[in-house]
Amino acid sequence: MNALHFFKPELLWLLPLALLPLISYGVKQFSFPGLEDWPKDFLSDYLRWGVRALAMLTLICLIIAAAAPFTEGGTVTRVGEGAEIVVVLDRSGSMSENLQNNDQSVNAKPISKIEASRKVLLKFMDQRPADTFGVVAFNAAPIRVAPLSADRELAKAALQSAETNSSGFTALNRALAMGLDYFNGRPFTATRLIMLVSDGDAVIEGEDRVILKQLFKQYRAKLIWVYVHAGVEKNILNSVIAGDNEIVTNAEMEKIEMDQNVAMNRLFEALEIPYQAFEVNSEEGLQHAVAEIERATNKPTRYEYRLPRQDYAVYFYLMAMLLLGALFWLKQIEIKAWKA
C-alpha cells in the first residue's frame, strides 16, 4: 500500500486544537442547589463525553482535510499499439525530378519524386488508423506544416500542400531537430518514428550531429530514411553515388560521393540510434519501402503509465460534514430551560 502524504503538512501542527472540547464542549448547564441525593446518571455522563468526542473528531477531520492528504498513484505497464510518426519531407528543387516509370504504355505520365512521395504517404496514412502523424517540410528552412496529432485530415492537407522550391541549400539538421521536437512533453506510449523522405544532397556539421544524436536518444525515436532518387544516381548502400550528372573526373566523383548521400548514410549509421535506410527510384519501389516501414512499426510497445495520485481530502471533508450534522442535531434537542 502506498504511503500517505500531505500537500500542506504544516497545517497538521493545528491538531492540538482538537483538545479544546475537553475544556468546553458548549452544552448548556443549569444551577441546582444540590445533587447529593440524586441517583448516578451514567447515560448523561456517556452523552457528555460523546458530544465532546464528536467535536474532537470534527476538528481532526477538518484539519487533516485542510492538509490535503494523498497517496502516489504509482506506475503500471501497458501495451500501446500504433506509432507516432513525424514525416520530414524534402521539398528542395531536386525533388521535382521525375522517377523511373516502369509503365511502358503510351499514356503513362512521368511522376516527380515529391508527387510520388505524397501519393504513397497519403495511402500509408489511410492504412494506419491507429497512428498519429505530424509533418515537417524543409528546403532552406524547416516549416512546421502539421503538428503531431490524431487529426489525419490536417496531416493529409499538409502533405498535399508541400511543393518543391529550389533554394540551393537544404537545412536537413534543423528539419530533423524540429521533427524530434514534436515529441517534447509527450508521454512515451508508442513507437516513435522520424520518417525522412529526401533525395539527400545535404551536409550535417559535427556539432549538429552531436545534438541530433542526443535528441534521438532523449526522445527514444527511430530514424528511417526513404532515399528517393531518379534512377540515374548510384546506390548509397554500396557507398557510391553520382553527383549531378555532370561529366567529372574520377577523383572529383569520389569526393562528391563521400561528401553527399553516402556520407549522409554513414553519418546516420554512426549516430548509434535505431536507423534504417530504403532506397527507391520508382513509385513501386516507394510503395515497397513504405510497406516495410508499416511492418516494422506494427509491433506493440510496452510503456510505463504513471497513475494519477489519489486525493483523500474530500473524504475527510465529507466525514466532517456528517459530524457537524450530528452536533447540530444534538444542539437542536438540547433543553433550553429547566422546568420546575
Number of C-alpha atoms within 10 A of each C-alpha: 5 10 7 12 15 19 12 13 13 9 15 15 10 13 15 11 12 19 16 13 18 13 8 9 16 11 12 10 10 8 6 6 5 7 8 7 6 7 7 10 8 9 8 10 10 11 12 13 14 12 19 23 16 18 23 21 18 21 22 21 22 19 22 21 24 19 20 18 20 17 16 16 13 12 12 10 10 12 12 16 16 20 22 25 26 28 24 27 27 31 25 25 17 23 27 18 16 20 23 20 17 11 10 8 8 6 7 10 11 15 17 20 29 29 22 21 24 20 15 19 20 18 13 16 18 12 11 15 11 15 20 21 24 26 27 26 27 24 21 18 14 23 17 17 19 22 18 22 16 15 13 20 13 18 24 20 14 19 25 15 11 19 15 20 16 14 13 10 14 23 17 24 19 18 24 23 16 19 28 22 14 20 21 11 8 9 12 18 19 21 23 23 25 22 23 24 25 24 24 25 20 17 18 17 9 9 8 14 16 11 12 20 15 14 18 23 14 12 18 16 21 18 20 19 22 23 21 26 24 20 14 13 15 17 17 22 14 8 14 19 20 18 20 13 8 8 9 13 8 9 9 11 18 15 11 20 20 15 15 20 26 22 21 19 19 14 15 21 15 12 16 11 17 15 17 15 18 19 17 23 20 23 22 15 15 24 19 15 19 20 13 12 18 16 9 10 20 15 14 15 17 15 17 14 15 13 11 11 11 13 18 17 20 13 13 20 18 14 17 22 15 13 19 17 12 15 16 12 11 13 15 10 8 11 12 11 9 8 5 3
